[in-house]
Amino acid sequence: MTKQIVLKSRPVGVPTLKNFETKTVELSAIANGEVRLVAHTVSVDPYMRGRMSDAKSYVAPYSVGEAIAGGVVARVVESKSDSLKVGDYVMGMLPWQEEMVVPAAGLQVVDGNIAPLSYYLGVLGMPGLTAYFGLLDIGKPKAGETVVVSGAAGAVGMVVGQIAKIQGCRVVGIAGDDAKVNYLLNEMHFDAVINYKTTTNLDAALAEACPTGVDVYFDNVGGEISDSVVAQINKGARIIICGQISLYNETSVPMGPRIQPTILKRSALMQGFIVSNYAERFPEGFKALASWVTAGKLKYAQTTLKGFDKLPEAFIGLFEGKNTGKLLVEM
């Protein structure tokens, strides 16, 4: 028997603990080609909010009454697979369960000697790859350009900012509290960071931080913050739509500025993307990210909660800005 967390009901607005339920379920017997895993570290990510809705999206929604699934690093404790042995650590899209029996196919072995295991859910995993391909493939930053990153203290945003610095850009971050601002300035070496919650005039603050305008905008949040940034883009600017976390819990369609005239007048590009678009190139991204981490050029922060039962609380914390860097739950 093992614990499992399921989606009890679909959230309306901001998710609450009432939308989750912990069950005890029986593990199936292990068959040929399968492994039994014990969860080590579990990722919570903003995209999961979309899967809690039954609206059509780029990925199938979670089913009510079934286990939530996401990125998990786990240890192999029993194996009937030729490719995995007991003691291996693996990463995959796995259910929120303390233990599980799953096919070995599709699991990726991770090496704790290269980096902490949790990094494979962060800077060396989906968030890092999202930052790498979104910024470099769509944003195409050039040395001397100004790159603005919203959600800059998040799992993706802090990697985006540092890669932009590696490319020789001026980097301006937008975050939600003074501790995050100080961290990005002092530890991640952003050139300027704006606390949007305490800034009375975001337009003026952006103009001061970006005196030559905005060449690349990596958008993790959407909403009014993005309205202000888009208003200050330069001719030929590139706008990368990665996330819209400020809108995920809206129960009606909010009205904002019509940005198309600005995009037209500035001959700008706006493109959304999903990291899985680049699946065939993941080895390239991993190699680059790992080399920067090893060389000390790419630092990473994590916010970690302890205990399987903390998973719903951790997920809700994403929408309350409680994390600096990747938000994880360790068993």
C-alpha positions as CSV (number, residue, x, y, z in Angstrom):
1,M,0.0,0.0,0.0
2,T,1.1,3.5,-0.7
3,K,-0.1,7.1,-0.5
4,Q,-1.4,8.9,-3.6
5,I,-2.6,12.4,-4.1
6,V,-5.5,12.9,-6.5
7,L,-7.4,15.8,-8.0
8,K,-10.6,15.7,-5.9
9,S,-12.3,18.6,-7.8
10,R,-11.5,21.1,-10.5
11,P,-10.5,24.5,-9.0
12,V,-12.6,27.6,-9.7
13,G,-10.1,30.5,-9.4
14,V,-7.1,29.9,-7.1
15,P,-6.7,26.2,-6.1
16,T,-7.3,25.3,-2.4
17,L,-6.5,22.3,-0.3
18,K,-10.1,21.1,-0.8
19,N,-9.3,20.4,-4.5
20,F,-6.9,17.6,-3.4
21,E,-7.3,14.3,-1.7
22,T,-4.9,11.8,-0.3
23,K,-5.7,8.2,-0.8
24,T,-4.1,4.9,0.1
25,V,-3.8,2.6,-2.9
26,E,-2.4,-0.9,-3.5
27,L,0.6,-1.3,-5.7
28,S,0.3,-3.7,-8.6
29,A,2.7,-6.6,-9.0
30,I,5.8,-5.8,-11.0
31,A,5.9,-7.2,-14.5
32,N,8.6,-7.7,-17.1
33,G,9.9,-4.3,-18.3
34,E,8.7,-2.5,-15.2
35,V,10.3,-1.1,-12.1
36,R,9.2,-0.2,-8.6
37,L,10.1,3.3,-7.5
38,V,10.2,5.3,-4.3
39,A,9.7,9.0,-4.9
40,H,12.7,11.1,-3.9
41,T,11.9,14.7,-5.1
42,V,8.7,15.9,-6.7
43,S,8.3,19.1,-8.8
44,V,5.3,21.5,-8.7
45,D,4.9,23.7,-11.7
46,P,2.5,26.4,-12.9
47,Y,1.5,24.5,-16.0
48,M,-0.2,22.0,-13.8
49,R,-3.0,24.6,-13.1
50,G,-4.0,24.3,-16.7
51,R,-4.3,20.6,-16.5
52,M,-6.7,20.9,-13.5
53,S,-9.1,22.5,-15.9
54,D,-11.0,20.6,-18.5
55,A,-10.5,23.3,-21.1
56,K,-8.8,22.2,-24.3
57,S,-5.0,22.8,-24.1
58,Y,-1.7,21.5,-25.4
59,V,-1.8,18.6,-22.9
60,A,-4.6,16.5,-21.6
61,P,-6.3,17.5,-18.4
62,Y,-6.0,15.6,-15.2
63,S,-9.1,13.4,-14.5
64,V,-11.0,14.1,-11.3
65,G,-10.4,11.2,-8.9
66,E,-7.1,10.2,-10.5
67,A,-3.5,10.9,-9.4
68,I,-1.9,14.2,-10.3
69,A,1.3,13.6,-12.3
70,G,4.4,15.7,-12.9
71,G,8.1,15.7,-12.9
72,V,9.5,13.3,-10.3
73,V,13.0,12.0,-9.4
74,A,12.7,8.5,-7.8
75,R,14.9,5.6,-6.7
76,V,14.6,2.2,-8.2
77,V,14.0,-0.4,-5.5
78,E,12.9,-3.3,-7.6
79,S,13.5,-4.0,-11.3
80,K,12.4,-6.4,-14.0
81,S,14.1,-4.2,-16.7
82,D,17.4,-4.8,-18.4
83,S,18.0,-1.0,-18.6
84,L,17.5,-0.1,-15.0
85,K,18.9,-1.6,-11.8
86,V,18.1,-1.3,-8.1
87,G,19.7,1.8,-6.7
88,D,19.4,3.8,-9.9
89,Y,17.9,7.3,-9.7
90,V,15.5,8.1,-12.5
91,M,13.4,11.1,-13.7
92,G,10.1,11.0,-15.5
93,M,6.5,12.2,-15.6
94,L,5.1,10.2,-12.8
95,P,2.1,10.2,-10.4
96,W,2.1,11.9,-7.0
97,Q,2.7,8.6,-5.1
98,E,5.2,7.7,-2.5
99,E,5.8,4.4,-4.3
100,M,4.8,3.3,-7.8
101,V,5.2,0.5,-10.3
102,V,5.7,1.9,-13.8
103,P,7.3,0.8,-17.2
104,A,11.0,1.4,-17.4
105,A,10.6,2.8,-20.9
106,G,10.5,6.6,-20.8
107,L,12.5,7.0,-17.6
108,Q,15.8,8.8,-17.7
109,V,18.7,7.9,-15.4
110,V,20.1,10.9,-13.5
111,D,23.5,11.2,-12.0
112,G,23.9,12.8,-8.6
113,N,27.6,13.0,-9.1
114,I,27.1,15.6,-11.9
115,A,24.7,17.8,-9.9
116,P,22.3,17.5,-7.0
117,L,19.4,15.2,-8.0
118,S,16.9,18.0,-7.6
119,Y,18.6,20.0,-10.3
120,Y,17.2,17.5,-12.9
121,L,13.8,19.0,-12.1
122,G,15.1,22.5,-12.3
123,V,18.1,24.1,-14.0
124,L,19.0,20.8,-15.7
125,G,15.4,19.8,-16.4
126,M,12.2,21.3,-17.8
127,P,12.6,24.8,-16.4
128,G,16.3,25.1,-17.5
129,L,15.5,23.8,-21.0
130,T,12.5,26.1,-21.2
131,A,14.8,29.1,-20.5
132,Y,17.5,27.9,-22.9
133,F,15.3,27.3,-26.0
134,G,12.9,30.1,-25.4
135,L,15.5,32.8,-25.0
136,L,18.1,31.6,-27.5
137,D,15.8,30.2,-30.2
138,I,13.0,32.8,-30.1
139,G,14.6,35.8,-28.3
140,K,17.9,35.5,-30.2
141,P,19.6,38.0,-27.8
142,K,22.6,39.9,-29.0
143,A,25.4,41.4,-26.9
144,G,24.5,44.9,-25.7
145,E,20.7,44.4,-26.0
146,T,18.3,44.8,-23.1
147,V,16.5,41.7,-22.0
148,V,13.5,42.0,-19.6
149,V,12.3,38.9,-17.6
150,S,9.1,38.8,-15.7
151,G,8.8,36.2,-13.0
152,A,12.5,36.7,-12.7
153,A,12.9,34.9,-9.4
154,G,11.1,31.8,-10.6
155,A,12.5,28.5,-11.8
156,V,12.6,29.6,-15.4
157,G,13.1,33.4,-15.0
158,M,16.4,33.2,-13.0
159,V,17.9,30.9,-15.7
160,V,16.8,33.2,-18.5
161,G,18.4,36.2,-16.8
162,Q,21.7,34.4,-16.3
163,I,21.8,33.0,-19.9
164,A,21.1,36.6,-21.1
165,K,24.1,37.8,-19.1
166,I,26.3,35.0,-20.6
167,Q,25.2,36.4,-24.0
168,G,26.5,39.9,-23.0
169,C,23.1,41.5,-22.5
170,R,21.8,44.1,-20.0
171,V,19.2,42.2,-17.9
172,V,16.3,43.7,-16.1
173,G,14.2,41.4,-13.9
174,I,10.7,41.9,-12.5
175,A,9.9,40.2,-9.2
176,G,7.5,40.4,-6.3
177,D,9.3,41.1,-3.0
178,D,12.5,42.8,-1.8
179,A,14.3,39.6,-0.8
180,K,13.9,38.3,-4.4
181,V,15.1,41.6,-5.8
182,N,18.2,41.6,-3.6
183,Y,18.9,37.9,-4.5
184,L,18.7,38.6,-8.2
185,L,20.9,41.7,-8.0
186,N,23.5,40.3,-5.6
187,E,23.6,36.6,-6.4
188,M,22.4,36.4,-10.0
189,H,24.0,39.7,-11.0
190,F,21.0,41.2,-12.9
191,D,21.7,44.8,-13.9
192,A,18.4,46.0,-12.4
193,V,15.3,44.5,-10.7
194,I,11.9,46.0,-10.2
195,N,9.6,45.0,-7.3
196,Y,6.2,45.3,-9.1
197,K,4.3,45.1,-5.8
198,T,5.9,48.2,-4.3
199,T,6.5,50.2,-7.4
200,T,3.9,52.9,-7.8
201,N,4.5,53.6,-11.5
202,L,5.8,50.5,-13.3
203,D,6.0,52.3,-16.6
204,A,8.4,54.9,-15.1
205,A,10.4,52.2,-13.3
206,L,10.8,50.3,-16.5
207,A,11.8,53.4,-18.5
208,E,14.5,54.1,-15.9
209,A,15.8,50.5,-15.9
210,C,15.7,50.3,-19.7
211,P,16.9,53.7,-20.9
212,T,17.5,52.4,-24.4
213,G,14.2,50.4,-24.5
214,V,13.5,46.7,-24.5
215,D,14.9,44.4,-27.2
216,V,13.9,41.0,-25.8
217,Y,11.0,40.3,-23.3
218,F,10.7,36.9,-21.8
219,D,7.1,36.8,-20.5
220,N,6.4,34.4,-17.6
221,V,3.4,36.2,-16.1
222,G,1.2,38.2,-18.6
223,G,-1.3,40.7,-17.3
224,E,-0.6,44.3,-16.5
225,I,3.2,43.7,-16.1
226,S,3.4,42.6,-19.6
227,D,1.3,45.5,-20.8
228,S,3.9,47.8,-19.4
229,V,6.8,46.0,-20.9
230,V,5.3,45.7,-24.4
231,A,4.7,49.4,-24.4
232,Q,8.5,50.0,-24.2
233,I,9.7,47.6,-26.8
234,N,12.2,48.7,-29.5
235,K,11.9,48.2,-33.2
236,G,12.5,44.6,-34.1
237,A,12.0,43.4,-30.5
238,R,11.3,39.7,-29.7
239,I,8.6,38.8,-27.2
240,I,8.7,35.2,-25.9
241,I,5.4,34.0,-24.3
242,C,6.5,31.3,-21.9
243,G,3.8,31.6,-19.1
244,Q,0.9,33.7,-18.1
245,I,0.7,32.8,-14.4
246,S,-1.1,36.0,-13.5
247,L,-4.1,34.9,-15.6
248,Y,-4.3,31.1,-14.8
249,N,-6.8,31.5,-12.0
250,E,-9.0,34.1,-13.7
251,T,-12.7,33.1,-13.9
252,S,-13.4,35.6,-16.7
253,V,-11.4,36.9,-19.6
254,P,-9.7,40.1,-18.4
255,M,-9.5,43.1,-20.8
256,G,-6.1,44.7,-21.4
257,P,-4.5,47.1,-23.8
258,R,-4.7,46.1,-27.5
259,I,-1.0,45.4,-28.1
260,Q,-1.2,44.6,-31.9
261,P,-0.7,48.3,-32.9
262,T,2.5,48.4,-30.9
263,I,3.7,45.1,-32.4
264,L,2.9,46.4,-35.8
265,K,4.6,49.8,-35.4
266,R,7.7,48.3,-33.9
267,S,8.0,45.4,-36.4
268,A,8.2,43.1,-33.4
269,L,7.9,39.4,-33.1
270,M,5.7,37.7,-30.4
271,Q,5.8,33.9,-30.2
272,G,4.5,31.4,-27.7
273,F,6.1,28.0,-27.2
274,I,6.0,24.8,-25.2
275,V,9.3,23.3,-24.2
276,S,8.3,19.9,-25.7
277,N,8.5,21.5,-29.1
278,Y,12.3,21.1,-28.7
279,A,12.3,17.5,-27.4
280,E,14.7,16.3,-30.2
281,R,17.2,19.0,-29.1
282,F,17.0,18.3,-25.3
283,P,20.5,16.8,-25.3
284,E,21.9,20.0,-26.8
285,G,20.2,22.1,-24.1
286,F,21.3,19.8,-21.3
287,K,24.9,19.8,-22.4
288,A,25.0,23.6,-22.5
289,L,23.2,24.1,-19.2
290,A,25.4,21.5,-17.5
291,S,28.6,23.1,-18.8
292,W,27.5,26.5,-17.4
293,V,26.6,25.0,-14.0
294,T,29.9,23.1,-13.8
295,A,31.8,26.3,-14.8
296,G,30.0,28.4,-12.1
297,K,28.4,30.6,-14.7
298,L,24.9,29.4,-13.9
299,K,23.7,29.5,-10.3
300,Y,20.4,28.1,-9.1
301,A,18.1,28.6,-6.2
302,Q,15.5,26.1,-4.8
303,T,12.7,26.3,-2.3
304,T,12.1,22.9,-0.8
305,L,9.3,21.6,1.4
306,K,9.7,18.3,3.2
307,G,7.2,15.5,3.2
308,F,4.8,13.9,0.7
309,D,1.8,15.5,2.3
310,K,3.2,19.0,1.5
311,L,2.6,18.6,-2.2
312,P,-0.8,20.4,-2.4
313,E,0.5,23.2,-0.1
314,A,3.6,23.6,-2.3
315,F,1.6,23.8,-5.5
316,I,-0.7,26.5,-4.1
317,G,2.4,28.4,-2.9
318,L,3.3,28.9,-6.6
319,F,0.4,31.4,-6.9
320,E,1.3,33.1,-3.7
321,G,4.9,33.8,-4.7
322,K,6.4,31.8,-1.9
323,N,9.2,30.4,-3.9
324,T,12.6,31.7,-5.0
325,G,13.7,29.5,-7.9
326,K,12.4,26.0,-8.2
327,L,9.7,24.8,-5.8
328,L,10.1,21.2,-4.8
329,V,8.9,18.7,-2.3
330,E,11.4,16.1,-1.0
331,M,10.3,12.9,0.7
